[in-house]
């Protein structure tokens, strides 16, 4: 039986293992963290297309159980006046999405489902090299090795696999912003049920059914904070109250992550025995709320290509042919500069992003090279 080595146990890695398992391919996931990734990366939304990908591999229920629905969106100007609103992700008839969830809860839900199905995850395994023609042998930082028929790099922004596939690949660059995010039960924060609110000036927040507010905002620069002090200064002169209330609230936790991007489209997503999924292959802006969903799509489509196309390199090439244009279109969408309420209103029109949310995967469809 074909066996895959999956580098990275996060969202893309766990989903790839689940999808390959459904396709009849065994795998072992190798995770660099000794016991998990904690809450690495901000809370996120799994949009309609992400939920569709999860349903294709029967992995939607564990995610639904750990998340909450956020069905609407409101755009507020700097004075807290709502200037646009509507269904989040257009009026897509999805009974389950979009879902708001902590990143760690999402990958733990997928890892738990993988283990329930008999999958294997090895922790403390940081990839340093991989090579092979008929088979691939991976070497880890602890000196151990593993052998498989192919290797999937689901190892994120700073992917080692990306550089093994193409030593000349573009490297991630700092965007100039650090994403600060946190969680609060402070009742001074204005709550709108089932709604994600985007406030001009750079604050996004939503509140769970049990009144826990998930919030995030960008701060120029990169460093160690103190982040709340930086945000307080940033919003000191804002005409509206919402940003200041969020920053001034009592917080359960405040975290930060520097935002990076790939300056150009990655030319090579694969070689004869290795392929990339998720952030290792493409980085979408956080403003798109699509990072997890696009990665989930990658995982399922890759598994279908391996299932349906006997020649492995041809399967990988078909996978890139299918996925790269969609990833590039998303990159171009999120690269648009939104400076005024009018531009934000235009960007919020349902038809602008309908192609993203209406994407569907039909597992029983045969993929041809």
C-alpha positions in Angstrom: 0.0 0.0 0.0 1.2 3.5 -0.8 2.5 5.4 2.2 3.0 9.2 2.6 5.2 11.2 4.9 3.4 14.4 6.0 5.5 17.1 7.4 3.5 19.3 9.7 0.6 18.4 12.0 -1.3 21.6 11.7 -4.5 22.2 9.8 -3.2 21.3 6.3 -1.1 18.3 7.6 -3.9 16.7 9.6 -6.5 17.3 6.8 -4.1 15.8 4.2 -3.7 12.7 6.3 -7.5 12.4 6.6 -8.0 12.9 2.9 -5.3 10.5 1.9 -6.7 7.9 4.3 -10.1 8.2 2.6 -8.3 7.8 -0.7 -6.7 4.5 0.5 -3.2 5.9 1.2 -1.7 5.4 4.6 0.4 8.2 6.1 2.4 9.3 9.1 2.3 12.9 10.3 5.6 14.4 11.6 5.1 17.4 13.8 8.0 19.7 14.9 6.4 20.8 18.1 6.9 18.3 21.0 3.3 18.2 22.0 1.3 20.5 19.7 1.4 24.0 18.4 -0.5 25.7 21.2 -2.5 28.7 20.0 0.0 29.5 17.2 -1.7 32.0 14.9 -4.9 34.0 15.5 -8.4 32.7 15.7 -9.9 32.1 12.3 -13.0 31.4 10.3 -13.7 28.3 8.2 -15.7 29.6 5.4 -18.3 27.8 3.3 -15.6 26.4 0.9 -13.6 25.1 3.9 -16.6 23.4 5.4 -17.3 21.9 2.0 -13.8 20.4 1.9 -14.2 19.0 5.4 -17.5 17.4 4.4 -15.8 15.8 1.4 -13.6 13.8 3.8 -16.2 13.3 6.6 -14.3 15.6 9.0 -16.8 18.4 9.4 -18.5 17.2 12.7 -15.5 17.5 15.0 -14.9 21.0 13.7 -18.5 22.0 14.2 -18.4 20.7 17.8 -15.4 23.0 18.7 -16.6 26.2 16.9 -19.5 28.6 16.5 -21.4 30.0 13.5 -20.8 33.6 12.5 -23.4 34.2 9.8 -23.3 38.0 9.2 -20.8 40.7 8.7 -21.0 44.5 9.4 -18.6 47.1 8.2 -18.2 50.2 10.5 -16.5 53.5 9.7 -14.1 55.1 12.1 -17.1 56.7 13.9 -18.7 53.3 14.5 -21.4 53.9 12.0 -22.5 50.8 10.0 -22.1 51.5 6.3 -22.5 48.0 4.9 -23.8 44.7 6.2 -25.1 41.3 5.0 -24.5 37.6 5.1 -20.9 36.6 5.7 -19.7 34.7 2.6 -22.7 35.8 0.5 -26.0 34.1 0.9 -24.5 30.6 0.4 -27.0 28.0 1.6 -24.5 26.2 3.9 -26.2 24.8 7.0 -23.0 24.8 9.0 -20.7 27.7 8.0 -19.0 29.9 8.4 -17.4 28.7 11.7 -15.3 30.8 14.1 -12.7 28.8 15.9 -9.3 29.1 17.6 -6.6 27.8 15.3 -5.4 25.4 18.0 -8.9 24.0 18.4 -9.2 23.4 14.6 -6.0 21.5 14.3 -6.7 19.5 17.5 -10.1 18.6 16.2 -8.6 17.3 12.9 -5.7 15.5 14.8 -8.2 13.9 17.1 -10.3 12.7 14.2 -7.2 11.4 12.5 -6.1 9.4 15.6 -9.7 8.1 16.0 -9.4 6.6 12.5 -6.1 5.0 13.3 -3.8 7.6 11.9 -0.3 8.2 13.2 1.3 11.5 14.5 4.9 11.7 15.7 5.9 14.8 17.6 9.3 16.5 18.0 10.2 15.7 14.4 11.6 18.7 12.6 12.5 18.0 9.0 16.0 18.9 7.8 16.4 17.0 4.5 14.6 14.6 2.2 15.8 12.8 -0.9 15.1 9.8 -3.1 13.9 8.7 -6.5 11.9 5.5 -6.2 11.1 6.2 -2.5 11.7 9.3 -0.4 13.7 9.3 2.8 13.2 12.1 5.3 15.8 13.0 7.9 14.8 14.9 11.1 16.8 17.1 13.4 17.0 14.4 16.1 18.9 12.2 13.6 16.0 9.8 12.9 14.7 9.0 9.4 11.5 7.9 7.8 10.8 6.3 4.4 7.7 6.6 2.2 6.4 6.6 -1.3 6.1 10.4 -1.3 6.3 13.4 1.1 3.8 16.2 1.6 5.1 19.5 2.9 2.4 21.0 5.2 5.0 22.8 7.1 3.7 26.3 6.9 5.2 29.8 6.2 8.8 28.8 6.9 8.5 25.5 5.0 11.7 23.4 4.8 10.0 21.3 2.1 9.5 24.3 -0.1 13.2 24.9 -0.2 14.0 21.2 -0.8 11.7 21.2 -3.8 13.2 24.5 -5.1 16.2 26.1 -3.5 15.5 29.2 -5.5 11.9 29.5 -4.3 10.9 33.0 -3.2 11.2 33.4 0.6 8.6 34.8 2.9 8.9 38.6 3.6 7.6 40.6 6.5 4.6 42.7 5.5 5.4 45.4 8.0 2.4 44.4 10.3 2.1 42.3 13.4 -1.3 40.8 14.0 -2.4 41.2 17.6 -5.3 39.1 18.8 -7.0 38.1 21.9 -10.0 36.9 23.8 -12.2 38.7 26.3 -15.5 38.3 28.2 -15.6 42.0 29.1 -19.2 43.2 28.7 -18.1 46.7 27.8 -17.4 45.5 24.2 -20.5 46.0 22.0 -21.9 42.6 21.0 -23.9 41.8 17.9 -24.9 38.1 17.9 -23.8 35.9 15.0 -21.9 38.8 13.4 -18.3 39.6 12.5 -17.6 43.3 12.7 -14.9 45.0 10.7 -14.1 48.5 12.0 -12.3 51.0 9.7 -8.8 51.5 11.2 -8.1 47.9 11.5 -10.1 46.0 14.1 -12.1 42.9 13.5 -14.1 41.0 16.2 -16.9 38.6 16.8 -18.5 37.1 19.9 -19.4 33.5 20.7 -22.8 32.4 22.0 -21.3 32.2 25.5 -20.1 35.9 25.2 -16.4 35.4 24.6 -15.2 38.0 22.2 -12.5 37.1 19.6 -10.7 40.2 18.3 -7.7 41.1 16.2 -5.9 44.2 14.9 -2.7 45.0 13.0 0.2 47.0 14.5 3.0 48.4 12.4 6.4 46.9 13.1 7.7 43.7 14.5 8.8 43.1 18.1 7.7 42.0 21.6 5.0 44.6 22.4 3.6 45.7 24.8 0.8 45.2 22.2 -2.1 46.6 24.1 -0.2 49.8 24.8 0.7 50.1 21.1 -2.9 49.6 20.1 -4.1 52.1 22.7 -1.8 54.7 21.1 -3.0 53.7 17.6 -6.6 54.3 18.5 -6.3 57.2 20.9 -7.6 59.7 18.4 -10.2 57.5 16.7 -13.6 59.2 16.6 -15.4 55.9 17.5 -15.5 54.0 20.8 -15.4 50.4 19.5 -11.6 50.1 19.1 -10.8 51.8 22.4 -13.3 49.6 24.2 -11.8 46.4 22.8 -8.2 47.5 23.7 -9.2 48.8 27.1 -11.2 45.7 28.0 -10.2 42.9 30.4 -8.5 40.2 28.4 -8.1 36.5 29.0 -5.2 36.3 26.6 -3.4 38.6 24.2 -1.0 37.2 21.6 0.7 38.4 18.5 2.2 37.0 15.3 4.2 38.8 12.6 2.5 38.7 9.2 4.6 37.4 6.2 3.8 36.9 2.6 5.4 35.4 -0.5 6.4 38.3 -2.8 5.5 36.3 -5.9 3.7 33.2 -7.0 5.6 30.0 -6.1 6.7 28.4 -9.5 7.2 24.9 -8.2 4.7 23.2 -5.8 6.2 19.8 -6.3 9.0 17.6 -7.7 8.9 13.8 -8.4 8.3 12.7 -4.8 7.3 15.8 -2.9 4.4 18.3 -2.9 3.3 21.3 -0.9 -0.1 22.2 0.6 -1.4 25.2 2.5 0.8 28.1 3.5 3.9 26.2 2.3 2.6 26.6 -1.2 0.8 30.0 -0.9 0.1 32.6 1.7 -3.2 34.4 1.7 -3.7 37.7 3.6 -5.4 37.4 6.9 -8.0 39.9 5.7 -9.4 37.2 3.4 -10.3 34.9 6.2 -9.4 32.1 3.7 -6.1 30.7 4.9 -7.6 27.6 6.6 -10.3 27.1 4.0 -7.9 27.2 1.0 -5.5 24.9 2.8 -8.3 22.4 3.4 -9.2 22.5 -0.3 -5.5 21.8 -1.2 -5.5 18.7 1.1 -8.6 17.1 -0.5 -7.7 17.9 -4.1 -4.1 16.6 -3.6 -5.5 13.3 -2.2 -8.0 13.0 -5.1 -5.1 13.5 -7.6 -3.0 10.8 -6.0 -6.0 8.5 -5.9 -6.9 8.9 -9.6 -3.6 9.4 -11.4 -1.2 6.4 -11.1 1.9 8.4 -12.0 2.9 10.3 -8.9 4.7 13.2 -10.6 1.8 13.6 -13.0 -0.6 13.6 -10.1 1.3 16.4 -8.4 1.5 18.4 -11.6 -2.3 18.1 -12.1 -2.8 19.2 -8.5 -0.7 22.3 -9.1 -2.5 23.0 -12.3 -5.9 22.9 -10.5 -4.9 24.8 -7.4 -2.4 27.4 -8.4 -4.8 29.7 -10.4 -7.2 29.8 -7.5 -4.5 30.6 -5.0 -3.2 33.4 -7.3 -6.7 34.8 -7.8 -7.1 35.0 -4.0 -3.7 36.7 -3.7 -4.7 39.3 -6.3 -8.0 39.9 -4.5 -6.4 40.5 -1.1 -3.7 42.7 -2.6 -6.3 45.4 -3.4 -5.8 48.5 -1.2 -9.0 49.5 0.7 -8.6 53.1 2.0 -12.2 54.5 2.1 -15.6 53.3 3.2 -16.6 53.5 -0.5 -13.8 51.1 -1.4 -14.7 48.8 1.5 -18.4 48.8 0.5 -17.4 47.9 -3.1 -15.1 45.1 -1.8 -17.9 43.8 0.3 -20.3 43.2 -2.6 -21.3 39.5 -2.7 -20.3 39.0 -6.3 -16.7 40.0 -5.5 -16.0 36.9 -3.5 -18.8 34.5 -4.6 -16.2 32.5 -6.6 -14.4 31.8 -3.3 -17.3 30.7 -1.2 -19.2 28.7 -3.8 -16.3 26.3 -4.5 -17.4 22.7 -4.1 -15.5 19.4 -4.1 -17.2 16.3 -5.3 -15.2 13.4 -3.9 -16.6 10.8 -6.3 -15.5 12.8 -9.3 -12.5 11.4 -11.2 -9.6 13.8 -11.7 -7.9 13.4 -15.0 -4.4 14.7 -15.9 
